[in-house]
Amino acid sequence: MRKPEPKTPAPKYVSASCESCEFYDYDEDEDAYVCIVDLDQDDMQRFLAGQTFHCPYYRYYDEYKSVHKQL
């Protein structure tokens, strides 16, 4: 999968919830919800160490956005 382009970084005081992210999806093999963004080694290390205050790939998932495009 191709890595999405990061949006402009959110301010450090903004906390994004993975549950509302476009890239948070159910994985049938894992039987759990996972982030489908393919993080590089540096990003993954920062994430696992808890050094990130926001995700540069976070995009709010708006299920109604696709409906608006269909109308």
N, CA, C and O atoms as CSV, one atom per row, in Angstrom:
chain,resi,resn,atom,element,x,y,z
A,1,MET,N,N,0.837,-1.171,0.000
A,1,MET,CA,C,0.000,0.000,0.000
A,1,MET,C,C,0.888,1.241,0.000
A,1,MET,O,O,1.941,1.275,0.637
A,2,ARG,N,N,0.450,2.228,-0.707
A,2,ARG,CA,C,1.185,3.490,-0.811
A,2,ARG,C,C,0.969,4.308,0.451
A,2,ARG,O,O,-0.139,4.369,0.983
A,3,LYS,N,N,2.022,4.927,0.917
A,3,LYS,CA,C,1.958,5.752,2.117
A,3,LYS,C,C,1.270,7.069,1.778
A,3,LYS,O,O,1.679,7.739,0.829
A,4,PRO,N,N,0.232,7.462,2.528
A,4,PRO,CA,C,-0.454,8.723,2.230
A,4,PRO,C,C,0.437,9.909,2.564
A,4,PRO,O,O,1.309,9.830,3.429
A,5,GLU,N,N,0.204,10.984,1.874
A,5,GLU,CA,C,0.946,12.206,2.138
A,5,GLU,C,C,0.452,12.801,3.454
A,5,GLU,O,O,-0.756,12.896,3.671
A,6,PRO,N,N,1.371,13.205,4.339
A,6,PRO,CA,C,0.937,13.792,5.595
A,6,PRO,C,C,0.296,15.147,5.364
A,6,PRO,O,O,0.726,15.923,4.511
A,7,LYS,N,N,-0.727,15.407,6.131
A,7,LYS,CA,C,-1.359,16.725,6.098
A,7,LYS,C,C,-0.454,17.683,6.852
A,7,LYS,O,O,0.546,17.270,7.439
A,8,THR,N,N,-0.804,18.963,6.836
A,8,THR,CA,C,-0.023,19.901,7.617
A,8,THR,C,C,-0.097,19.459,9.071
A,8,THR,O,O,-1.177,19.135,9.565
A,9,PRO,N,N,1.026,19.442,9.752
A,9,PRO,CA,C,1.038,18.940,11.121
A,9,PRO,C,C,0.093,19.719,12.018
A,9,PRO,O,O,0.008,20.945,11.952
A,10,ALA,N,N,-0.608,18.981,12.850
A,10,ALA,CA,C,-1.504,19.608,13.813
A,10,ALA,C,C,-0.666,20.179,14.951
A,10,ALA,O,O,0.442,19.705,15.205
A,11,PRO,N,N,-1.186,21.189,15.636
A,11,PRO,CA,C,-0.448,21.694,16.787
A,11,PRO,C,C,-0.259,20.581,17.813
A,11,PRO,O,O,-1.078,19.665,17.894
A,12,LYS,N,N,0.815,20.657,18.594
A,12,LYS,CA,C,1.128,19.576,19.525
A,12,LYS,C,C,0.076,19.409,20.609
A,12,LYS,O,O,-0.008,18.337,21.207
A,13,TYR,N,N,-0.730,20.431,20.884
A,13,TYR,CA,C,-1.733,20.299,21.930
A,13,TYR,C,C,-2.998,19.609,21.433
A,13,TYR,O,O,-3.875,19.284,22.233
A,14,VAL,N,N,-3.106,19.380,20.132
A,14,VAL,CA,C,-4.271,18.696,19.578
A,14,VAL,C,C,-4.022,17.196,19.627
A,14,VAL,O,O,-3.001,16.710,19.139
A,15,SER,N,N,-4.943,16.481,20.208
A,15,SER,CA,C,-4.812,15.040,20.307
A,15,SER,C,C,-5.834,14.410,19.377
A,15,SER,O,O,-7.035,14.632,19.527
A,16,ALA,N,N,-5.368,13.632,18.427
A,16,ALA,CA,C,-6.256,12.986,17.477
A,16,ALA,C,C,-6.564,11.575,17.950
A,16,ALA,O,O,-5.672,10.854,18.395
A,17,SER,N,N,-7.811,11.189,17.855
A,17,SER,CA,C,-8.217,9.857,18.263
A,17,SER,C,C,-8.169,8.926,17.058
A,17,SER,O,O,-8.713,9.236,15.998
A,18,CYS,N,N,-7.522,7.797,17.231
A,18,CYS,CA,C,-7.407,6.843,16.126
A,18,CYS,C,C,-8.781,6.356,15.664
A,18,CYS,O,O,-8.973,6.068,14.482
A,19,GLU,N,N,-9.721,6.266,16.576
A,19,GLU,CA,C,-11.047,5.758,16.229
A,19,GLU,C,C,-11.767,6.638,15.212
A,19,GLU,O,O,-12.647,6.158,14.496
A,20,SER,N,N,-11.408,7.913,15.138
A,20,SER,CA,C,-12.068,8.810,14.187
A,20,SER,C,C,-11.226,9.054,12.943
A,20,SER,O,O,-11.555,9.916,12.128
A,21,CYS,N,N,-10.129,8.291,12.790
A,21,CYS,CA,C,-9.220,8.483,11.664
A,21,CYS,C,C,-9.659,7.655,10.455
A,21,CYS,O,O,-10.195,6.556,10.598
A,22,GLU,N,N,-9.426,8.197,9.285
A,22,GLU,CA,C,-9.746,7.527,8.028
A,22,GLU,C,C,-8.944,6.236,7.841
A,22,GLU,O,O,-9.407,5.314,7.168
A,23,PHE,N,N,-7.751,6.162,8.426
A,23,PHE,CA,C,-6.868,5.021,8.234
A,23,PHE,C,C,-7.005,3.948,9.314
A,23,PHE,O,O,-6.253,2.974,9.303
A,24,TYR,N,N,-7.934,4.102,10.231
A,24,TYR,CA,C,-8.171,3.121,11.285
A,24,TYR,C,C,-9.242,2.164,10.779
A,24,TYR,O,O,-10.409,2.534,10.660
A,25,ASP,N,N,-8.837,0.926,10.481
A,25,ASP,CA,C,-9.741,-0.009,9.824
A,25,ASP,C,C,-9.668,-1.388,10.472
A,25,ASP,O,O,-8.693,-1.718,11.146
A,26,TYR,N,N,-10.704,-2.181,10.261
A,26,TYR,CA,C,-10.762,-3.526,10.832
A,26,TYR,C,C,-9.943,-4.488,9.987
A,26,TYR,O,O,-10.085,-4.528,8.765
A,27,ASP,N,N,-9.092,-5.257,10.638
A,27,ASP,CA,C,-8.265,-6.263,9.982
A,27,ASP,C,C,-8.797,-7.628,10.387
A,27,ASP,O,O,-8.733,-8.010,11.555
A,28,GLU,N,N,-9.325,-8.363,9.403
A,28,GLU,CA,C,-9.923,-9.663,9.699
A,28,GLU,C,C,-8.881,-10.677,10.159
A,28,GLU,O,O,-9.189,-11.538,10.982
A,29,ASP,N,N,-7.649,-10.594,9.644
A,29,ASP,CA,C,-6.600,-11.518,10.057
A,29,ASP,C,C,-6.231,-11.317,11.528
A,29,ASP,O,O,-6.024,-12.284,12.261
A,30,GLU,N,N,-6.150,-10.064,11.948
A,30,GLU,CA,C,-5.805,-9.744,13.334
A,30,GLU,C,C,-7.022,-9.789,14.251
A,30,GLU,O,O,-6.877,-9.868,15.471
A,31,ASP,N,N,-8.224,-9.738,13.668
A,31,ASP,CA,C,-9.481,-9.683,14.408
A,31,ASP,C,C,-9.492,-8.470,15.351
A,31,ASP,O,O,-9.920,-8.555,16.502
A,32,ALA,N,N,-9.010,-7.351,14.824
A,32,ALA,CA,C,-8.935,-6.122,15.603
A,32,ALA,C,C,-8.835,-4.933,14.651
A,32,ALA,O,O,-8.547,-5.085,13.464
A,33,TYR,N,N,-9.081,-3.749,15.204
A,33,TYR,CA,C,-8.899,-2.521,14.442
A,33,TYR,C,C,-7.435,-2.124,14.482
A,33,TYR,O,O,-6.802,-2.167,15.537
A,34,VAL,N,N,-6.898,-1.737,13.334
A,34,VAL,CA,C,-5.490,-1.359,13.224
A,34,VAL,C,C,-5.358,-0.138,12.325
A,34,VAL,O,O,-6.261,0.192,11.556
A,35,CYS,N,N,-4.214,0.522,12.441
A,35,CYS,CA,C,-3.883,1.628,11.555
A,35,CYS,C,C,-3.305,1.036,10.275
A,35,CYS,O,O,-2.369,0.238,10.328
A,36,ILE,N,N,-3.855,1.421,9.126
A,36,ILE,CA,C,-3.409,0.838,7.867
A,36,ILE,C,C,-2.323,1.666,7.182
A,36,ILE,O,O,-1.909,1.338,6.070
A,37,VAL,N,N,-1.856,2.736,7.833
A,37,VAL,CA,C,-0.763,3.533,7.284
A,37,VAL,C,C,0.531,2.749,7.485
A,37,VAL,O,O,0.795,2.238,8.573
A,38,ASP,N,N,1.319,2.661,6.445
A,38,ASP,CA,C,2.587,1.944,6.503
A,38,ASP,C,C,3.661,2.903,7.013
A,38,ASP,O,O,4.274,3.636,6.237
A,39,LEU,N,N,3.878,2.886,8.333
A,39,LEU,CA,C,4.839,3.791,8.936
A,39,LEU,C,C,6.264,3.325,8.653
A,39,LEU,O,O,6.537,2.126,8.614
A,40,ASP,N,N,7.167,4.282,8.456
A,40,ASP,CA,C,8.572,3.895,8.301
A,40,ASP,C,C,9.157,3.615,9.689
A,40,ASP,O,O,8.490,3.826,10.702
A,41,GLN,N,N,10.381,3.149,9.729
A,41,GLN,CA,C,10.991,2.714,10.978
A,41,GLN,C,C,11.080,3.849,12.003
A,41,GLN,O,O,10.819,3.629,13.185
A,42,ASP,N,N,11.442,5.045,11.570
A,42,ASP,CA,C,11.560,6.181,12.489
A,42,ASP,C,C,10.213,6.561,13.082
A,42,ASP,O,O,10.096,6.779,14.287
A,43,ASP,N,N,9.183,6.640,12.217
A,43,ASP,CA,C,7.842,6.968,12.699
A,43,ASP,C,C,7.348,5.921,13.690
A,43,ASP,O,O,6.763,6.266,14.717
A,44,MET,N,N,7.577,4.651,13.390
A,44,MET,CA,C,7.114,3.581,14.274
A,44,MET,C,C,7.836,3.642,15.618
A,44,MET,O,O,7.215,3.418,16.657
A,45,GLN,N,N,9.123,3.937,15.617
A,45,GLN,CA,C,9.869,4.022,16.871
A,45,GLN,C,C,9.354,5.175,17.729
A,45,GLN,O,O,9.192,5.017,18.939
A,46,ARG,N,N,9.096,6.331,17.118
A,46,ARG,CA,C,8.547,7.463,17.867
A,46,ARG,C,C,7.169,7.129,18.423
A,46,ARG,O,O,6.847,7.491,19.555
A,47,PHE,N,N,6.361,6.441,17.630
A,47,PHE,CA,C,5.016,6.074,18.072
A,47,PHE,C,C,5.082,5.113,19.258
A,47,PHE,O,O,4.388,5.312,20.255
A,48,LEU,N,N,5.908,4.077,19.158
A,48,LEU,CA,C,5.997,3.080,20.222
A,48,LEU,C,C,6.626,3.651,21.491
A,48,LEU,O,O,6.319,3.197,22.593
A,49,ALA,N,N,7.495,4.632,21.344
A,49,ALA,CA,C,8.136,5.252,22.500
A,49,ALA,C,C,7.238,6.311,23.140
A,49,ALA,O,O,7.567,6.838,24.203
A,50,GLY,N,N,6.116,6.624,22.506
A,50,GLY,CA,C,5.206,7.632,23.049
A,50,GLY,C,C,5.716,9.043,22.877
A,50,GLY,O,O,5.316,9.934,23.625
A,51,GLN,N,N,6.585,9.271,21.915
A,51,GLN,CA,C,7.172,10.592,21.705
A,51,GLN,C,C,6.339,11.463,20.770
A,51,GLN,O,O,6.670,12.631,20.564
A,52,THR,N,N,5.277,10.925,20.208
A,52,THR,CA,C,4.463,11.724,19.291
A,52,THR,C,C,3.218,12.219,20.012
A,52,THR,O,O,2.576,11.469,20.747
A,53,PHE,N,N,2.887,13.467,19.801
A,53,PHE,CA,C,1.695,14.044,20.396
A,53,PHE,C,C,0.546,14.079,19.402
A,53,PHE,O,O,-0.614,14.245,19.780
A,54,HIS,N,N,0.875,13.924,18.143
A,54,HIS,CA,C,-0.142,13.900,17.103
A,54,HIS,C,C,0.371,13.023,15.961
A,54,HIS,O,O,1.570,12.772,15.839
A,55,CYS,N,N,-0.533,12.580,15.157
A,55,CYS,CA,C,-0.168,11.746,14.016
A,55,CYS,C,C,-0.150,12.610,12.755
A,55,CYS,O,O,-1.147,13.268,12.457
A,56,PRO,N,N,0.945,12.626,12.015
A,56,PRO,CA,C,1.006,13.457,10.812
A,56,PRO,C,C,0.130,12.925,9.686
A,56,PRO,O,O,-0.100,13.631,8.704
A,57,TYR,N,N,-0.364,11.697,9.805
A,57,TYR,CA,C,-1.199,11.104,8.764
A,57,TYR,C,C,-2.681,11.112,9.128
A,57,TYR,O,O,-3.511,10.611,8.369
A,58,TYR,N,N,-3.011,11.675,10.278
A,58,TYR,CA,C,-4.409,11.679,10.733
A,58,TYR,C,C,-5.296,12.454,9.766
A,58,TYR,O,O,-4.996,13.586,9.385
A,59,ARG,N,N,-6.378,11.823,9.388
A,59,ARG,CA,C,-7.434,12.481,8.599
A,59,ARG,C,C,-8.763,12.087,9.214
A,59,ARG,O,O,-9.056,10.905,9.396
A,60,TYR,N,N,-9.549,13.081,9.527
A,60,TYR,CA,C,-10.858,12.806,10.114
A,60,TYR,C,C,-11.711,12.052,9.107
A,60,TYR,O,O,-11.857,12.476,7.960
A,61,TYR,N,N,-12.274,10.930,9.544
A,61,TYR,CA,C,-13.126,10.126,8.675
A,61,TYR,C,C,-14.551,10.639,8.769
A,61,TYR,O,O,-15.177,10.565,9.826
A,62,ASP,N,N,-15.051,11.149,7.682
A,62,ASP,CA,C,-16.424,11.645,7.613
A,62,ASP,C,C,-17.188,10.748,6.658
A,62,ASP,O,O,-17.074,10.877,5.439
A,63,GLU,N,N,-17.974,9.831,7.226
A,63,GLU,CA,C,-18.687,8.877,6.382
A,63,GLU,C,C,-19.708,9.549,5.476
A,63,GLU,O,O,-20.117,8.972,4.469
A,64,TYR,N,N,-20.121,10.756,5.821
A,64,TYR,CA,C,-21.100,11.457,4.994
A,64,TYR,C,C,-20.453,12.198,3.830
A,64,TYR,O,O,-21.149,12.628,2.911
A,65,LYS,N,N,-19.129,12.352,3.855
A,65,LYS,CA,C,-18.444,13.052,2.773
A,65,LYS,C,C,-18.643,12.323,1.443
A,65,LYS,O,O,-18.855,12.960,0.411
A,66,SER,N,N,-18.576,10.994,1.465
A,66,SER,CA,C,-18.770,10.240,0.231
A,66,SER,C,C,-20.207,10.339,-0.252
A,66,SER,O,O,-20.462,10.307,-1.456
A,67,VAL,N,N,-21.137,10.458,0.670
A,67,VAL,CA,C,-22.553,10.593,0.289
A,67,VAL,C,C,-22.774,11.933,-0.403
A,67,VAL,O,O,-23.517,12.017,-1.381
A,68,HIS,N,N,-22.130,12.975,0.101
A,68,HIS,CA,C,-22.273,14.305,-0.529
A,68,HIS,C,C,-21.733,14.305,-1.952
A,68,HIS,O,O,-22.273,14.994,-2.817
A,69,LYS,N,N,-20.683,13.549,-2.201
A,69,LYS,CA,C,-20.126,13.482,-3.548
A,69,LYS,C,C,-21.053,12.751,-4.505
A,69,LYS,O,O,-21.054,13.028,-5.705
A,70,GLN,N,N,-21.847,11.813,-3.979
A,70,GLN,CA,C,-22.738,11.018,-4.826
A,70,GLN,C,C,-23.968,11.814,-5.248
A,70,GLN,O,O,-24.578,11.522,-6.277
A,71,LEU,N,N,-24.330,12.819,-4.453
A,71,LEU,CA,C,-25.538,13.598,-4.767
A,71,LEU,C,C,-25.348,14.554,-5.885
A,71,LEU,O,O,-26.280,15.269,-6.251
